[in-house]
Amino acid sequence: MTQATEMLRTYPADLGGVDQQALARCIDACFECAQACTACADACLSEENVAELVKCVRTNLDCADICDTTGRVLSRHTGYDANLTRATLEACAAACKACGDACTEHAGMHEHCRVCAEACRRCEEACRELINALG
C-alpha cells in the first residue's frame, strides 16, 4: 500500500465518490514523475553536450514543478474544487506529454532521458485516467 493510498483510506470525510484507486495512482505518479524529471535535468547538466539538452532541461524542470504541485493539490480534499482539479490535471498531462516527447528525442543517447520519458508517460496516463473518472 502506498503512502497516498494509506492517507486516502484514513481521510475522515467522504471523498465525494472520487475513485480512490485512480486518485492514489495519480498522486503517486505525479510525485514519481517530479523526482524523475528533477534527476533527469540534473543528469542532463552533467552531460558533455549540455548545450544540446537545454530544451530538455527546461522541459524537465517545468514538468517537475507542475507534477509536484499537482500531487499536492490532489492530496487536499477539504473544500474540493472540481474545476480547479480538472484544470490542474490537464496542465499536468500536457507538461508530461511535452517532457516525455523531449526526453524521447534523447533517449537513444541518454538512459536517464529514457527513464524520465517513461515516468512522464505513466503520469500523463494517470492524469487522463483521473480526469475521466471525475466525469
N, CA, C and O atoms as CSV, one atom per row, in Angstrom:
chain,resi,resn,atom,element,x,y,z
A,1,MET,N,N,0.851,-1.177,0.000
A,1,MET,CA,C,0.000,0.000,0.000
A,1,MET,C,C,0.897,1.240,0.000
A,1,MET,O,O,1.826,1.341,0.800
A,2,THR,N,N,0.614,2.169,-0.892
A,2,THR,CA,C,1.432,3.382,-0.962
A,2,THR,C,C,0.999,4.381,0.107
A,2,THR,O,O,-0.069,4.250,0.706
A,3,GLN,N,N,1.834,5.361,0.328
A,3,GLN,CA,C,1.516,6.419,1.292
A,3,GLN,C,C,0.231,7.129,0.894
A,3,GLN,O,O,-0.609,7.407,1.750
A,4,ALA,N,N,0.064,7.426,-0.389
A,4,ALA,CA,C,-1.150,8.113,-0.846
A,4,ALA,C,C,-2.388,7.264,-0.572
A,4,ALA,O,O,-3.406,7.780,-0.111
A,5,THR,N,N,-2.305,5.975,-0.850
A,5,THR,CA,C,-3.434,5.074,-0.603
A,5,THR,C,C,-3.786,5.050,0.883
A,5,THR,O,O,-4.957,5.119,1.254
A,6,GLU,N,N,-2.776,4.955,1.713
A,6,GLU,CA,C,-2.990,4.923,3.161
A,6,GLU,C,C,-3.623,6.224,3.654
A,6,GLU,O,O,-4.542,6.192,4.472
A,7,MET,N,N,-3.147,7.351,3.169
A,7,MET,CA,C,-3.713,8.631,3.597
A,7,MET,C,C,-5.161,8.783,3.123
A,7,MET,O,O,-6.008,9.273,3.871
A,8,LEU,N,N,-5.447,8.369,1.902
A,8,LEU,CA,C,-6.826,8.438,1.413
A,8,LEU,C,C,-7.739,7.538,2.238
A,8,LEU,O,O,-8.876,7.904,2.538
A,9,ARG,N,N,-7.244,6.369,2.602
A,9,ARG,CA,C,-8.024,5.424,3.402
A,9,ARG,C,C,-8.372,6.015,4.763
A,9,ARG,O,O,-9.443,5.732,5.299
A,10,THR,N,N,-7.496,6.823,5.323
A,10,THR,CA,C,-7.714,7.366,6.660
A,10,THR,C,C,-8.424,8.718,6.653
A,10,THR,O,O,-8.697,9.270,7.719
A,11,TYR,N,N,-8.724,9.256,5.486
A,11,TYR,CA,C,-9.369,10.580,5.425
A,11,TYR,C,C,-10.719,10.511,6.137
A,11,TYR,O,O,-11.526,9.630,5.838
A,12,PRO,N,N,-10.976,11.421,7.068
A,12,PRO,CA,C,-12.160,11.298,7.909
A,12,PRO,C,C,-13.498,11.646,7.240
A,12,PRO,O,O,-14.550,11.269,7.756
A,13,ALA,N,N,-13.481,12.338,6.132
A,13,ALA,CA,C,-14.728,12.744,5.476
A,13,ALA,C,C,-14.907,11.967,4.173
A,13,ALA,O,O,-13.979,11.329,3.677
A,14,ASP,N,N,-16.102,12.038,3.642
A,14,ASP,CA,C,-16.410,11.393,2.358
A,14,ASP,C,C,-15.662,12.124,1.243
A,14,ASP,O,O,-15.631,13.355,1.220
A,15,LEU,N,N,-15.071,11.384,0.336
A,15,LEU,CA,C,-14.335,11.976,-0.789
A,15,LEU,C,C,-15.240,12.262,-1.975
A,15,LEU,O,O,-14.750,12.549,-3.067
A,16,GLY,N,N,-16.524,12.191,-1.784
A,16,GLY,CA,C,-17.464,12.595,-2.832
A,16,GLY,C,C,-17.508,11.651,-4.017
A,16,GLY,O,O,-17.743,12.084,-5.145
A,17,GLY,N,N,-17.290,10.380,-3.780
A,17,GLY,CA,C,-17.395,9.417,-4.865
A,17,GLY,C,C,-16.204,9.374,-5.808
A,17,GLY,O,O,-16.269,8.712,-6.844
A,18,VAL,N,N,-15.124,10.061,-5.478
A,18,VAL,CA,C,-13.923,10.018,-6.310
A,18,VAL,C,C,-13.329,8.616,-6.244
A,18,VAL,O,O,-13.249,8.027,-5.166
A,19,ASP,N,N,-12.915,8.082,-7.378
A,19,ASP,CA,C,-12.270,6.771,-7.441
A,19,ASP,C,C,-10.945,6.858,-6.692
A,19,ASP,O,O,-9.975,7.420,-7.201
A,20,GLN,N,N,-10.906,6.302,-5.483
A,20,GLN,CA,C,-9.722,6.429,-4.636
A,20,GLN,C,C,-8.497,5.750,-5.230
A,20,GLN,O,O,-7.379,6.226,-5.030
A,21,GLN,N,N,-8.678,4.652,-5.952
A,21,GLN,CA,C,-7.528,3.979,-6.567
A,21,GLN,C,C,-6.937,4.850,-7.673
A,21,GLN,O,O,-5.717,4.988,-7.761
A,22,ALA,N,N,-7.778,5.433,-8.510
A,22,ALA,CA,C,-7.289,6.310,-9.581
A,22,ALA,C,C,-6.619,7.546,-8.984
A,22,ALA,O,O,-5.595,8.009,-9.485
A,23,LEU,N,N,-7.201,8.073,-7.915
A,23,LEU,CA,C,-6.629,9.243,-7.245
A,23,LEU,C,C,-5.259,8.907,-6.657
A,23,LEU,O,O,-4.306,9.664,-6.838
A,24,ALA,N,N,-5.157,7.786,-5.960
A,24,ALA,CA,C,-3.872,7.393,-5.365
A,24,ALA,C,C,-2.830,7.134,-6.442
A,24,ALA,O,O,-1.679,7.546,-6.297
A,25,ARG,N,N,-3.216,6.451,-7.528
A,25,ARG,CA,C,-2.267,6.205,-8.629
A,25,ARG,C,C,-1.756,7.519,-9.205
A,25,ARG,O,O,-0.572,7.654,-9.513
A,26,CYS,N,N,-2.651,8.481,-9.345
A,26,CYS,CA,C,-2.256,9.770,-9.926
A,26,CYS,C,C,-1.329,10.533,-8.979
A,26,CYS,O,O,-0.324,11.094,-9.415
A,27,ILE,N,N,-1.654,10.556,-7.708
A,27,ILE,CA,C,-0.777,11.227,-6.739
A,27,ILE,C,C,0.611,10.599,-6.767
A,27,ILE,O,O,1.616,11.306,-6.844
A,28,ASP,N,N,0.665,9.279,-6.704
A,28,ASP,CA,C,1.960,8.586,-6.746
A,28,ASP,C,C,2.707,8.881,-8.036
A,28,ASP,O,O,3.908,9.150,-8.010
A,29,ALA,N,N,2.010,8.834,-9.164
A,29,ALA,CA,C,2.649,9.079,-10.465
A,29,ALA,C,C,3.181,10.506,-10.553
A,29,ALA,O,O,4.247,10.736,-11.124
A,30,CYS,N,N,2.447,11.461,-9.992
A,30,CYS,CA,C,2.900,12.861,-10.024
A,30,CYS,C,C,4.203,13.040,-9.258
A,30,CYS,O,O,5.142,13.666,-9.750
A,31,PHE,N,N,4.254,12.486,-8.053
A,31,PHE,CA,C,5.473,12.646,-7.250
A,31,PHE,C,C,6.645,11.859,-7.837
A,31,PHE,O,O,7.784,12.322,-7.785
A,32,GLU,N,N,6.384,10.690,-8.388
A,32,GLU,CA,C,7.449,9.919,-9.044
A,32,GLU,C,C,7.969,10.655,-10.270
A,32,GLU,O,O,9.175,10.689,-10.512
A,33,CYS,N,N,7.070,11.239,-11.037
A,33,CYS,CA,C,7.482,11.971,-12.236
A,33,CYS,C,C,8.276,13.225,-11.855
A,33,CYS,O,O,9.270,13.552,-12.504
A,34,ALA,N,N,7.844,13.917,-10.819
A,34,ALA,CA,C,8.577,15.110,-10.372
A,34,ALA,C,C,10.012,14.742,-10.007
A,34,ALA,O,O,10.951,15.464,-10.340
A,35,GLN,N,N,10.171,13.616,-9.321
A,35,GLN,CA,C,11.514,13.179,-8.941
A,35,GLN,C,C,12.325,12.804,-10.179
A,35,GLN,O,O,13.486,13.193,-10.304
A,36,ALA,N,N,11.713,12.048,-11.094
A,36,ALA,CA,C,12.433,11.624,-12.308
A,36,ALA,C,C,12.851,12.821,-13.143
A,36,ALA,O,O,13.968,12.866,-13.658
A,37,CYS,N,N,11.962,13.781,-13.277
A,37,CYS,CA,C,12.284,14.975,-14.082
A,37,CYS,C,C,13.390,15.809,-13.445
A,37,CYS,O,O,14.259,16.331,-14.143
A,38,THR,N,N,13.358,15.934,-12.132
A,38,THR,CA,C,14.411,16.675,-11.429
A,38,THR,C,C,15.758,15.979,-11.613
A,38,THR,O,O,16.764,16.629,-11.896
A,39,ALA,N,N,15.772,14.661,-11.452
A,39,ALA,CA,C,17.009,13.897,-11.615
A,39,ALA,C,C,17.495,13.924,-13.058
A,39,ALA,O,O,18.699,13.988,-13.307
A,40,CYS,N,N,16.562,13.874,-14.014
A,40,CYS,CA,C,16.951,13.909,-15.424
A,40,CYS,C,C,17.569,15.264,-15.783
A,40,CYS,O,O,18.576,15.328,-16.488
A,41,ALA,N,N,16.959,16.335,-15.295
A,41,ALA,CA,C,17.516,17.671,-15.560
A,41,ALA,C,C,18.938,17.758,-15.012
A,41,ALA,O,O,19.831,18.286,-15.675
A,42,ASP,N,N,19.146,17.246,-13.816
A,42,ASP,CA,C,20.470,17.270,-13.211
A,42,ASP,C,C,21.454,16.427,-14.016
A,42,ASP,O,O,22.597,16.827,-14.232
A,43,ALA,N,N,20.995,15.250,-14.457
A,43,ALA,CA,C,21.868,14.386,-15.266
A,43,ALA,C,C,22.205,15.052,-16.594
A,43,ALA,O,O,23.342,14.972,-17.060
A,44,CYS,N,N,21.219,15.711,-17.207
A,44,CYS,CA,C,21.479,16.427,-18.467
A,44,CYS,C,C,22.573,17.479,-18.274
A,44,CYS,O,O,23.427,17.664,-19.141
A,45,LEU,N,N,22.539,18.160,-17.138
A,45,LEU,CA,C,23.536,19.192,-16.868
A,45,LEU,C,C,24.935,18.612,-16.675
A,45,LEU,O,O,25.927,19.336,-16.759
A,46,SER,N,N,25.016,17.317,-16.419
A,46,SER,CA,C,26.305,16.651,-16.258
A,46,SER,C,C,26.840,16.060,-17.556
A,46,SER,O,O,27.971,15.576,-17.599
A,47,GLU,N,N,26.038,16.097,-18.607
A,47,GLU,CA,C,26.465,15.557,-19.897
A,47,GLU,C,C,27.445,16.502,-20.572
A,47,GLU,O,O,27.413,17.712,-20.348
A,48,GLU,N,N,28.320,15.935,-21.403
A,48,GLU,CA,C,29.291,16.753,-22.141
A,48,GLU,C,C,28.607,17.701,-23.120
A,48,GLU,O,O,29.057,18.833,-23.296
A,49,ASN,N,N,27.545,17.263,-23.747
A,49,ASN,CA,C,26.850,18.066,-24.771
A,49,ASN,C,C,25.676,18.823,-24.147
A,49,ASN,O,O,24.577,18.803,-24.701
A,50,VAL,N,N,25.876,19.466,-23.046
A,50,VAL,CA,C,24.775,20.108,-22.331
A,50,VAL,C,C,24.041,21.135,-23.193
A,50,VAL,O,O,22.837,21.328,-23.024
A,51,ALA,N,N,24.729,21.781,-24.093
A,51,ALA,CA,C,24.079,22.782,-24.959
A,51,ALA,C,C,22.968,22.158,-25.790
A,51,ALA,O,O,21.980,22.825,-26.099
A,52,GLU,N,N,23.115,20.896,-26.154
A,52,GLU,CA,C,22.091,20.206,-26.936
A,52,GLU,C,C,20.894,19.791,-26.084
A,52,GLU,O,O,19.862,19.381,-26.616
A,53,LEU,N,N,21.031,19.897,-24.784
A,53,LEU,CA,C,20.000,19.432,-23.867
A,53,LEU,C,C,19.279,20.562,-23.140
A,53,LEU,O,O,18.503,20.309,-22.219
A,54,VAL,N,N,19.527,21.796,-23.543
A,54,VAL,CA,C,18.940,22.944,-22.843
A,54,VAL,C,C,17.416,22.871,-22.825
A,54,VAL,O,O,16.799,23.078,-21.780
A,55,LYS,N,N,16.811,22.581,-23.963
A,55,LYS,CA,C,15.346,22.489,-24.014
A,55,LYS,C,C,14.849,21.343,-23.147
A,55,LYS,O,O,13.825,21.470,-22.477
A,56,CYS,N,N,15.557,20.239,-23.155
A,56,CYS,CA,C,15.175,19.092,-22.340
A,56,CYS,C,C,15.230,19.445,-20.850
A,56,CYS,O,O,14.329,19.088,-20.091
A,57,VAL,N,N,16.282,20.141,-20.438
A,57,VAL,CA,C,16.416,20.547,-19.040
A,57,VAL,C,C,15.260,21.456,-18.650
A,57,VAL,O,O,14.647,21.268,-17.599
A,58,ARG,N,N,14.963,22.434,-19.485
A,58,ARG,CA,C,13.863,23.369,-19.191
A,58,ARG,C,C,12.543,22.619,-19.082
A,58,ARG,O,O,11.763,22.867,-18.163
A,59,THR,N,N,12.287,21.703,-20.013
A,59,THR,CA,C,11.044,20.934,-20.005
A,59,THR,C,C,10.987,20.039,-18.769
A,59,THR,O,O,9.932,19.895,-18.151
A,60,ASN,N,N,12.125,19.438,-18.407
A,60,ASN,CA,C,12.195,18.619,-17.181
A,60,ASN,C,C,11.806,19.439,-15.953
A,60,ASN,O,O,10.989,19.006,-15.141
A,61,LEU,N,N,12.390,20.607,-15.828
A,61,LEU,CA,C,12.143,21.425,-14.636
A,61,LEU,C,C,10.708,21.930,-14.578
A,61,LEU,O,O,10.103,21.963,-13.507
A,62,ASP,N,N,10.159,22.327,-15.732
A,62,ASP,CA,C,8.758,22.750,-15.769
A,62,ASP,C,C,7.850,21.590,-15.378
A,62,ASP,O,O,6.930,21.758,-14.577
A,63,CYS,N,N,8.104,20.426,-15.936
A,63,CYS,CA,C,7.289,19.252,-15.654
A,63,CYS,C,C,7.401,18.867,-14.180
A,63,CYS,O,O,6.394,18.543,-13.550
A,64,ALA,N,N,8.593,18.898,-13.635
A,64,ALA,CA,C,8.784,18.561,-12.217
A,64,ALA,C,C,7.958,19.478,-11.329
A,64,ALA,O,O,7.297,19.013,-10.400
A,65,ASP,N,N,7.988,20.778,-11.605
A,65,ASP,CA,C,7.222,21.733,-10.794
A,65,ASP,C,C,5.720,21.489,-10.911
A,65,ASP,O,O,5.001,21.512,-9.912
A,66,ILE,N,N,5.256,21.259,-12.126
A,66,ILE,CA,C,3.819,21.054,-12.343
A,66,ILE,C,C,3.363,19.738,-11.710
A,66,ILE,O,O,2.295,19.684,-11.100
A,67,CYS,N,N,4.160,18.683,-11.849
A,67,CYS,CA,C,3.802,17.399,-11.241
A,67,CYS,C,C,3.776,17.495,-9.722
A,67,CYS,O,O,2.862,16.973,-9.084
A,68,ASP,N,N,4.761,18.151,-9.144
A,68,ASP,CA,C,4.805,18.310,-7.696
A,68,ASP,C,C,3.575,19.069,-7.203
A,68,ASP,O,O,2.933,18.665,-6.233
A,69,THR,N,N,3.260,20.153,-7.869
A,69,THR,CA,C,2.090,20.946,-7.491
A,69,THR,C,C,0.808,20.137,-7.645
A,69,THR,O,O,-0.070,20.188,-6.783
A,70,THR,N,N,0.701,19.393,-8.739
A,70,THR,CA,C,-0.494,18.584,-8.965
A,70,THR,C,C,-0.645,17.532,-7.866
A,70,THR,O,O,-1.741,17.330,-7.345
A,71,GLY,N,N,0.440,16.872,-7.519
A,71,GLY,CA,C,0.390,15.881,-6.443
A,71,GLY,C,C,-0.065,16.498,-5.129
A,71,GLY,O,O,-0.821,15.876,-4.382
A,72,ARG,N,N,0.381,17.700,-4.842
A,72,ARG,CA,C,-0.025,18.378,-3.609
A,72,ARG,C,C,-1.495,18.786,-3.667
A,72,ARG,O,O,-2.222,18.611,-2.689
A,73,VAL,N,N,-1.942,19.329,-4.804
A,73,VAL,CA,C,-3.355,19.718,-4.952
A,73,VAL,C,C,-4.258,18.500,-4.798
A,73,VAL,O,O,-5.292,18.567,-4.132
A,74,LEU,N,N,-3.863,17.378,-5.420
A,74,LEU,CA,C,-4.672,16.160,-5.343
A,74,LEU,C,C,-4.689,15.560,-3.945
A,74,LEU,O,O,-5.579,14.772,-3.625
A,75,SER,N,N,-3.727,15.917,-3.113
A,75,SER,CA,C,-3.649,15.391,-1.752
A,75,SER,C,C,-4.547,16.154,-0.780
A,75,SER,O,O,-4.711,15.742,0.368
A,76,ARG,N,N,-5.123,17.256,-1.232
A,76,ARG,CA,C,-6.017,18.063,-0.377
A,76,ARG,C,C,-7.459,17.833,-0.823
A,76,ARG,O,O,-7.762,17.865,-2.015
A,77,HIS,N,N,-8.350,17.599,0.153
A,77,HIS,CA,C,-9.734,17.282,-0.196
A,77,HIS,C,C,-10.748,18.227,0.427
A,77,HIS,O,O,-11.867,18.341,-0.073
A,78,THR,N,N,-10.388,18.896,1.490
A,78,THR,CA,C,-11.301,19.831,2.132
A,78,THR,C,C,-11.520,21.020,1.200
A,78,THR,O,O,-10.558,21.617,0.716
A,79,GLY,N,N,-12.784,21.364,0.949
A,79,GLY,CA,C,-13.094,22.485,0.062
A,79,GLY,C,C,-12.802,22.180,-1.393
A,79,GLY,O,O,-12.502,23.085,-2.171
A,80,TYR,N,N,-12.886,20.919,-1.764
A,80,TYR,CA,C,-12.580,20.426,-3.125
A,80,TYR,C,C,-13.256,21.278,-4.197
A,80,TYR,O,O,-14.439,21.599,-4.090
A,81,ASP,N,N,-12.504,21.636,-5.220
A,81,ASP,CA,C,-12.998,22.404,-6.367
A,81,ASP,C,C,-12.737,21.579,-7.625
A,81,ASP,O,O,-11.600,21.492,-8.088
A,82,ALA,N,N,-13.786,20.977,-8.175
A,82,ALA,CA,C,-13.652,20.084,-9.333
A,82,ALA,C,C,-13.060,20.794,-10.540
A,82,ALA,O,O,-12.260,20.205,-11.267
A,83,ASN,N,N,-13.436,22.045,-10.767
A,83,ASN,CA,C,-12.918,22.767,-11.930
A,83,ASN,C,C,-11.423,23.031,-11.809
A,83,ASN,O,O,-10.686,22.895,-12.786
A,84,LEU,N,N,-10.977,23.402,-10.629
A,84,LEU,CA,C,-9.545,23.640,-10.407
A,84,LEU,C,C,-8.770,22.331,-10.522
A,84,LEU,O,O,-7.693,22.288,-11.116
A,85,THR,N,N,-9.321,21.274,-9.955
A,85,THR,CA,C,-8.659,19.970,-10.035
A,85,THR,C,C,-8.531,19.522,-11.480
A,85,THR,O,O,-7.466,19.066,-11.894
A,86,ARG,N,N,-9.591,19.646,-12.246
A,86,ARG,CA,C,-9.568,19.243,-13.657
A,86,ARG,C,C,-8.530,20.072,-14.437
A,86,ARG,O,O,-7.772,19.521,-15.235
A,87,ALA,N,N,-8.497,21.380,-14.207
A,87,ALA,CA,C,-7.537,22.251,-14.908
A,87,ALA,C,C,-6.100,21.889,-14.531
A,87,ALA,O,O,-5.211,21.889,-15.382
A,88,THR,N,N,-5.881,21.584,-13.263
A,88,THR,CA,C,-4.555,21.200,-12.800
A,88,THR,C,C,-4.123,19.889,-13.448
A,88,THR,O,O,-2.981,19.751,-13.888
A,89,LEU,N,N,-5.043,18.929,-13.502
A,89,LEU,CA,C,-4.745,17.638,-14.139
A,89,LEU,C,C,-4.464,17.803,-15.629
A,89,LEU,O,O,-3.567,17.150,-16.163
A,90,GLU,N,N,-5.210,18.658,-16.299
A,90,GLU,CA,C,-4.979,18.912,-17.730
A,90,GLU,C,C,-3.597,19.511,-17.946
A,90,GLU,O,O,-2.875,19.114,-18.862
A,91,ALA,N,N,-3.230,20.475,-17.094
A,91,ALA,CA,C,-1.904,21.099,-17.206
A,91,ALA,C,C,-0.806,20.072,-16.956
A,91,ALA,O,O,0.214,20.068,-17.646
A,92,CYS,N,N,-1.011,19.217,-15.988
A,92,CYS,CA,C,-0.005,18.191,-15.675
A,92,CYS,C,C,0.140,17.212,-16.837
A,92,CYS,O,O,1.255,16.865,-17.225
A,93,ALA,N,N,-0.977,16.772,-17.386
A,93,ALA,CA,C,-0.920,15.846,-18.525
A,93,ALA,C,C,-0.190,16.494,-19.702
A,93,ALA,O,O,0.602,15.833,-20.375
A,94,ALA,N,N,-0.443,17.763,-19.956
A,94,ALA,CA,C,0.221,18.472,-21.052
A,94,ALA,C,C,1.728,18.601,-20.798
A,94,ALA,O,O,2.532,18.408,-21.710
A,95,ALA,N,N,2.102,18.923,-19.567
A,95,ALA,CA,C,3.524,19.041,-19.221
A,95,ALA,C,C,4.218,17.690,-19.359
A,95,ALA,O,O,5.344,17.613,-19.850
A,96,CYS,N,N,3.552,16.638,-18.928
A,96,CYS,CA,C,4.135,15.294,-19.035
A,96,CYS,C,C,4.285,14.867,-20.490
A,96,CYS,O,O,5.269,14.224,-20.855
A,97,LYS,N,N,3.319,15.221,-21.307
A,97,LYS,CA,C,3.423,14.883,-22.735
A,97,LYS,C,C,4.614,15.614,-23.354
A,97,LYS,O,O,5.416,15.006,-24.063
A,98,ALA,N,N,4.731,16.905,-23.088
A,98,ALA,CA,C,5.839,17.695,-23.644
A,98,ALA,C,C,7.186,17.172,-23.156
A,98,ALA,O,O,8.122,17.045,-23.946
A,99,CYS,N,N,7.292,16.870,-21.879
A,99,CYS,CA,C,8.559,16.392,-21.327
A,99,CYS,C,C,8.864,14.989,-21.838
A,99,CYS,O,O,10.007,14.687,-22.184
A,100,GLY,N,N,7.859,14.142,-21.886
A,100,GLY,CA,C,8.062,12.797,-22.417
A,100,GLY,C,C,8.546,12.826,-23.851
A,100,GLY,O,O,9.424,12.055,-24.237
A,101,ASP,N,N,7.964,13.725,-24.646
A,101,ASP,CA,C,8.393,13.871,-26.041
A,101,ASP,C,C,9.835,14.366,-26.127
A,101,ASP,O,O,10.631,13.852,-26.913
A,102,ALA,N,N,10.165,15.375,-25.308
A,102,ALA,CA,C,11.535,15.927,-25.318
A,102,ALA,C,C,12.547,14.872,-24.888
A,102,ALA,O,O,13.606,14.737,-25.501
A,103,CYS,N,N,12.231,14.138,-23.854
A,103,CYS,CA,C,13.166,13.113,-23.365
A,103,CYS,C,C,13.290,11.959,-24.352
A,103,CYS,O,O,14.368,11.380,-24.490
A,104,THR,N,N,12.214,11.619,-25.033
A,104,THR,CA,C,12.258,10.544,-26.022
A,104,THR,C,C,13.246,10.871,-27.137
A,104,THR,O,O,13.902,9.975,-27.667
A,105,GLU,N,N,13.357,12.146,-27.493
A,105,GLU,CA,C,14.312,12.566,-28.530
A,105,GLU,C,C,15.755,12.224,-28.145
A,105,GLU,O,O,16.592,11.990,-29.017
A,106,HIS,N,N,16.041,12.195,-26.852
A,106,HIS,CA,C,17.409,11.967,-26.374
A,106,HIS,C,C,17.609,10.580,-25.772
A,106,HIS,O,O,18.715,10.233,-25.357
A,107,ALA,N,N,16.538,9.791,-25.724
A,107,ALA,CA,C,16.587,8.505,-25.029
A,107,ALA,C,C,17.590,7.530,-25.628
A,107,ALA,O,O,18.126,6.681,-24.915
A,108,GLY,N,N,17.849,7.639,-26.918
A,108,GLY,CA,C,18.809,6.741,-27.554
A,108,GLY,C,C,20.232,6.967,-27.092
A,108,GLY,O,O,21.051,6.048,-27.111
A,109,MET,N,N,20.530,8.185,-26.678
A,109,MET,CA,C,21.897,8.508,-26.240
A,109,MET,C,C,22.033,8.630,-24.722
A,109,MET,O,O,23.125,8.482,-24.173
A,110,HIS,N,N,20.909,8.903,-24.050
A,110,HIS,CA,C,20.963,9.170,-22.607
A,110,HIS,C,C,19.917,8.322,-21.894
A,110,HIS,O,O,18.718,8.567,-22.021
A,111,GLU,N,N,20.370,7.336,-21.152
A,111,GLU,CA,C,19.480,6.425,-20.442
A,111,GLU,C,C,18.568,7.166,-19.467
A,111,GLU,O,O,17.409,6.789,-19.294
A,112,HIS,N,N,19.083,8.217,-18.831
A,112,HIS,CA,C,18.257,8.974,-17.883
A,112,HIS,C,C,17.064,9.605,-18.590
A,112,HIS,O,O,16.002,9.752,-17.985
A,113,CYS,N,N,17.216,9.979,-19.855
A,113,CYS,CA,C,16.088,10.532,-20.609
A,113,CYS,C,C,15.044,9.457,-20.903
A,113,CYS,O,O,13.844,9.735,-20.888
A,114,ARG,N,N,15.491,8.242,-21.168
A,114,ARG,CA,C,14.554,7.143,-21.401
A,114,ARG,C,C,13.730,6.872,-20.150
A,114,ARG,O,O,12.509,6.727,-20.219
A,115,VAL,N,N,14.402,6.804,-19.012
A,115,VAL,CA,C,13.724,6.541,-17.747
A,115,VAL,C,C,12.727,7.663,-17.439
A,115,VAL,O,O,11.604,7.407,-17.006
A,116,CYS,N,N,13.146,8.883,-17.665
A,116,CYS,CA,C,12.282,10.034,-17.414
A,116,CYS,C,C,11.071,10.015,-18.351
A,116,CYS,O,O,9.948,10.267,-17.914
A,117,ALA,N,N,11.290,9.721,-19.618
A,117,ALA,CA,C,10.180,9.670,-20.575
A,117,ALA,C,C,9.135,8.658,-20.136
A,117,ALA,O,O,7.936,8.907,-20.261
A,118,GLU,N,N,9.582,7.517,-19.624
A,118,GLU,CA,C,8.641,6.500,-19.149
A,118,GLU,C,C,7.835,7.008,-17.958
A,118,GLU,O,O,6.630,6.768,-17.879
A,119,ALA,N,N,8.484,7.702,-17.040
A,119,ALA,CA,C,7.775,8.266,-15.882
A,119,ALA,C,C,6.760,9.309,-16.337
A,119,ALA,O,O,5.652,9.380,-15.805
A,120,CYS,N,N,7.140,10.114,-17.318
A,120,CYS,CA,C,6.223,11.127,-17.852
A,120,CYS,C,C,5.001,10.480,-18.499
A,120,CYS,O,O,3.879,10.954,-18.318
A,121,ARG,N,N,5.209,9.416,-19.240
A,121,ARG,CA,C,4.092,8.717,-19.896
A,121,ARG,C,C,3.143,8.122,-18.857
A,121,ARG,O,O,1.924,8.191,-19.013
A,122,ARG,N,N,3.704,7.539,-17.801
A,122,ARG,CA,C,2.854,6.970,-16.745
A,122,ARG,C,C,2.040,8.060,-16.056
A,122,ARG,O,O,0.860,7.867,-15.763
A,123,CYS,N,N,2.667,9.197,-15.799
A,123,CYS,CA,C,1.972,10.287,-15.120
A,123,CYS,C,C,0.891,10.883,-16.027
A,123,CYS,O,O,-0.222,11.153,-15.577
A,124,GLU,N,N,1.218,11.084,-17.287
A,124,GLU,CA,C,0.218,11.597,-18.229
A,124,GLU,C,C,-0.993,10.666,-18.258
A,124,GLU,O,O,-2.135,11.121,-18.210
A,125,GLU,N,N,-0.738,9.374,-18.337
A,125,GLU,CA,C,-1.820,8.388,-18.376
A,125,GLU,C,C,-2.649,8.423,-17.088
A,125,GLU,O,O,-3.878,8.358,-17.138
A,126,ALA,N,N,-1.979,8.527,-15.936
A,126,ALA,CA,C,-2.691,8.577,-14.652
A,126,ALA,C,C,-3.548,9.839,-14.552
A,126,ALA,O,O,-4.665,9.790,-14.035
A,127,CYS,N,N,-3.034,10.964,-15.041
A,127,CYS,CA,C,-3.814,12.212,-15.027
A,127,CYS,C,C,-5.049,12.083,-15.903
A,127,CYS,O,O,-6.144,12.476,-15.502
A,128,ARG,N,N,-4.876,11.535,-17.093
A,128,ARG,CA,C,-6.011,11.379,-18.008
A,128,ARG,C,C,-7.037,10.387,-17.448
A,128,ARG,O,O,-8.242,10.590,-17.593
A,129,GLU,N,N,-6.560,9.327,-16.815
A,129,GLU,CA,C,-7.464,8.368,-16.191
A,129,GLU,C,C,-8.297,9.046,-15.097
A,129,GLU,O,O,-9.504,8.824,-15.003
A,130,LEU,N,N,-7.650,9.866,-14.278
A,130,LEU,CA,C,-8.368,10.547,-13.208
A,130,LEU,C,C,-9.339,11.579,-13.762
A,130,LEU,O,O,-10.448,11.725,-13.247
A,131,ILE,N,N,-8.940,12.289,-14.795
A,131,ILE,CA,C,-9.863,13.242,-15.436
A,131,ILE,C,C,-11.126,12.512,-15.890
A,131,ILE,O,O,-12.240,12.982,-15.658
A,132,ASN,N,N,-10.946,11.377,-16.528
A,132,ASN,CA,C,-12.099,10.585,-16.990
A,132,ASN,C,C,-12.935,10.091,-15.815
A,132,ASN,O,O,-14.162,10.050,-15.906
A,133,ALA,N,N,-12.290,9.717,-14.719
A,133,ALA,CA,C,-13.019,9.235,-13.548
A,133,ALA,C,C,-13.811,10.363,-12.877
A,133,ALA,O,O,-14.834,10.115,-12.240
A,134,LEU,N,N,-13.332,11.595,-13.024
A,134,LEU,CA,C,-14.041,12.737,-12.425
A,134,LEU,C,C,-15.324,13.054,-13.191
A,134,LEU,O,O,-16.237,13.674,-12.645
A,135,GLY,N,N,-15.395,12.630,-14.452
A,135,GLY,CA,C,-16.595,12.859,-15.270
A,135,GLY,C,C,-16.657,14.212,-15.900
A,135,GLY,O,O,-17.615,14.520,-16.608
